[in-house]
Amino acid sequence: MSNYLYCGDNLQILRDFVGSATVDFCYIDPPFNSQRNYYTGRNSSPTFIDMWHWDHLAAQKLQEIQAQDFSPTTIALFQALPAIIGSGSLLAYLVHLTLVIQEIHRVLKPTGSFYLHCDPMASHYLKLVLDTIFCPQGGEFQNEIIWSYRTGGASRKRFARKHDVIFFYTKSQQWVFHAPKEKSYMMHRYGFKKSNFQLEPETGRQYSLVYGRDVLEIPAIGSDSKERLGFPTQKPEALLSYLLQASSDPGQVVLDAYCGCGTTLVAAQRLDRAWIGIDLNHESIKIGQQRLVDNFGVSCLENIIIHN
Ligand SMILES: C[S@@+](CC[C@H](N)C(=O)[O-])C[C@H]1O[C@@H](n2cnc3c(N)ncnc32)[C@H](O)[C@@H]1O
């Protein structure tokens, strides 16, 4: 099994290096259009920038959507959107993601599954994009998963915002799905070991997950979490393990095109999946690489191809 870690712009890397219909499972956790910079630890330069502007490059990308091989519904969506949301940061963000999602759709196998992690500020627009790419080509919307967490502050002006949205789409009407079950059932039926189940880092207790529902209560990485690497927006490995075990099998190929500090890659490696990670930022790649070595030893790097 070969793993690939690429440092560079995901659109270019997907187009140049990832073959059509080669990926079984893809999860992405792109920037959310939060219009701010993210720093690792006390570094003075940002690890990644989540600022979007309507500029020459964004206009070029919009033209690509209108000129290229997109479905008539995607083209119609982007003809309508500028009048609805204006030609600003949100449109720039959506055209970027649309080009990347189109490539992800291409690299997915016909039985492949796609998970897009986003937040409620943009999720309704992203669902339109996903519907126009997946559904006209035989794919289907499966779930809107709510990842609910408790970290972060409260607000005096509104209810505290304590969830992210993860969309689950399949490329066709046939896909892998192992409905998550109670721990004892999974151990008996599928030979899962205790180590396949994540424990709450702080208390050592099993998560209060109600298995198999579309609302996930998995603790976010807290300031004293053992998993914490100081990487901004790091997601818990338990979240990725849960999705991977539901939607892929050992030996299959997993892609994360915004892999950050490597959470998906570590979860995939632990579950015996092959993986492809892409990130634009050298620091993210460095942290992810070190994390893989710390967890699995240098031998797991033998298969890693760093492409700068
Ligand atoms: C929200 S973080 C991902 C965090 C990741 N899920 C984790 O647990 O570590 C988003 C990542 O996307 C990367 N990124 C942003 N634009 C990108 C692009 N065009 N190509 C590849 N990576 C990109 C950023 O460098 C950042 O590391």
Ligand as a Chemical Component Dictionary entry (heavy atoms), coordinates in Angstrom:
data_LIG
# 
_chem_comp.id                   LIG 
_chem_comp.type                 NON-POLYMER 
_chem_comp.pdbx_formal_charge   0 
_chem_comp.three_letter_code    LIG 
# 
loop_
_chem_comp_atom.comp_id 
_chem_comp_atom.atom_id 
_chem_comp_atom.alt_atom_id 
_chem_comp_atom.type_symbol 
_chem_comp_atom.charge 
_chem_comp_atom.model_Cartn_x 
_chem_comp_atom.model_Cartn_y 
_chem_comp_atom.model_Cartn_z 
_chem_comp_atom.pdbx_ordinal 
LIG C1  C1  C 0  -9.060 23.649 8.555  1  
LIG S1  S1  S 1  -7.434 23.161 8.153  2  
LIG C2  C2  C 0  -7.515 21.386 8.133  3  
LIG C3  C3  C 0  -7.336 20.804 9.502  4  
LIG C4  C4  C 0  -7.273 19.290 9.479  5  
LIG N1  N1  N 0  -8.578 18.696 9.287  6  
LIG C5  C5  C 0  -6.658 18.754 10.770 7  
LIG O1  O1  O 0  -7.339 18.085 11.568 8  
LIG O2  O2  O -1 -5.477 19.038 10.977 9  
LIG C6  C6  C 0  -7.372 23.600 6.471  10 
LIG C7  C7  C 0  -6.047 23.309 5.787  11 
LIG O3  O3  O 0  -6.238 23.542 4.384  12 
LIG C8  C8  C 0  -5.009 23.993 3.845  13 
LIG N2  N2  N 0  -5.301 24.623 2.546  14 
LIG C9  C9  C 0  -5.904 25.810 2.307  15 
LIG N3  N3  N 0  -6.008 26.036 0.985  16 
LIG C10 C10 C 0  -5.452 24.957 0.369  17 
LIG C11 C11 C 0  -5.244 24.602 -0.993 18 
LIG N4  N4  N 0  -5.621 25.389 -1.986 19 
LIG N5  N5  N 0  -4.621 23.422 -1.261 20 
LIG C12 C12 C 0  -4.232 22.596 -0.252 21 
LIG N6  N6  N 0  -4.404 22.889 1.058  22 
LIG C13 C13 C 0  -5.000 24.056 1.361  23 
LIG C14 C14 C 0  -4.453 24.923 4.917  24 
LIG O4  O4  O 0  -3.050 25.079 4.783  25 
LIG C15 C15 C 0  -4.869 24.180 6.202  26 
LIG O5  O5  O 0  -3.802 23.380 6.683  27 
# 
loop_
_chem_comp_bond.comp_id 
_chem_comp_bond.atom_id_1 
_chem_comp_bond.atom_id_2 
_chem_comp_bond.value_order 
_chem_comp_bond.pdbx_ordinal 
LIG C1  S1  SING 1  
LIG S1  C2  SING 2  
LIG S1  C6  SING 3  
LIG C2  C3  SING 4  
LIG C3  C4  SING 5  
LIG C4  N1  SING 6  
LIG C4  C5  SING 7  
LIG C5  O1  DOUB 8  
LIG C5  O2  SING 9  
LIG C6  C7  SING 10 
LIG C7  O3  SING 11 
LIG C7  C15 SING 12 
LIG O3  C8  SING 13 
LIG C8  N2  SING 14 
LIG C8  C14 SING 15 
LIG N2  C9  SING 16 
LIG N2  C13 SING 17 
LIG C9  N3  DOUB 18 
LIG N3  C10 SING 19 
LIG C10 C11 SING 20 
LIG C10 C13 DOUB 21 
LIG C11 N4  SING 22 
LIG C11 N5  DOUB 23 
LIG N5  C12 SING 24 
LIG C12 N6  DOUB 25 
LIG N6  C13 SING 26 
LIG C14 O4  SING 27 
LIG C14 C15 SING 28 
LIG C15 O5  SING 29 
# 
